[in-house]
């Protein structure tokens, strides 16, 4: 074994996924993915939030709220259907909204009222432990397509603008 291989093994870097852990929380990783790609994902969403069109139907409160919305739009979410009569749907929506705001992160929940009731959406985690490389890549690509459609700007142009503003 070379010295470089020994150093990688000691640092937990290499082919054995059992030795790889999340750099933030230390959770063992099943399929390591790039820290750069993870940071890039959040940086793009933050920049998209700054440029989010005022004319868009969905208006996020902050970048985290936009991330939740984008994950739901990318179908990386769980949903809960609450059946009720149409006349009760608005009242029930307000109750669900209040409940989820008080027990969640304080942000408005993502839900939609239908004729049969209400559908509540909860984005799935994209943490290292919850989302492998293949899934993360697919979700990222879909989220970036949604952002490009909403802003009318290519992701590479968005990255360039963010760098220019930071300089």
Secondary structure, DSSP 8 states (H G I E B T S, - for coil): --HHHHHHHHHT-SS-GGG-B-TTT--B-SS---HHHHHHHHHHHHHHHHT--TTSS---SSHHHHHHHHHHHTT-EEEEEEE--HHHHHHHHHHHHHHHHHHSSSS--EEEEETTEEEEEEE---STTTS-HHHHHHHHHHHHHHHHHHHS--HHHHHHHHHHHH-
